[in-house]
């Protein structure tokens, strides 16, 4: 009975995996994030990825490689134009604002960086980068996104740099 249950669970998991791993395209976007302050910066990767994959997230580099899933019909209103976007929050490790491994005081959120990709049938993708404020209001930092740049990872087609800086509001208060 137990071995049958184990076999059924294993088979169920193996059959479920392909539904989570959508086929990827040869097109990649390199998103590099960095700090323009003395504090360290980390990125929040959401658990739900629908229009893009992150094929090889790194725990040692400040880069995400985003891979659009052009075949995902949920990312197209008319079946001909792909419109995908991926948003990630940037956290600032700025002691004494956040302390210890569990950050009891909470780390400031710098905001969101979003990569937008539009690809019309038969045309090259158009990729842009935008930013947004922290969901809970100003926290002393903001995110700035560069214009498109040449990638340096050997895989991607385009690169953007998201830089965390002290917000203008924080500079006016000091």
C-alpha angles and dihedrals in degrees: 000000000000093000090049090051091047091050092048092049092048092048091047092052093047092050092048096052097076091056089061096044106066117194112269132221129230088249118098136179120207113214111191118188125196144159128256089189134062091261124091120248130215131187129228113221112199119228094229115074115170112152098029138035127216099215100184115013112192127221092190103045132055093234135106120192109210117200116193119221099221091179094061104111091197087070094057128067096194102025091246105068120058115209113183132162135178124197127196131183122227120217123200118218096208114158130238086027089067124019140188129002095300096042097226091186093047126240120259115258114225094196138252134315115201129192114205122195125188119182122179118200110276094009135097117262119265110218127191136172126217137172137214137195124261113282092237096050133262115344101174099274138074137190125240123193125211126227116259114297138184109275120240101194098085093237111059130085096211138011134212127187120214110200124192113216136168107276120248089240090056091049091052092051095051 
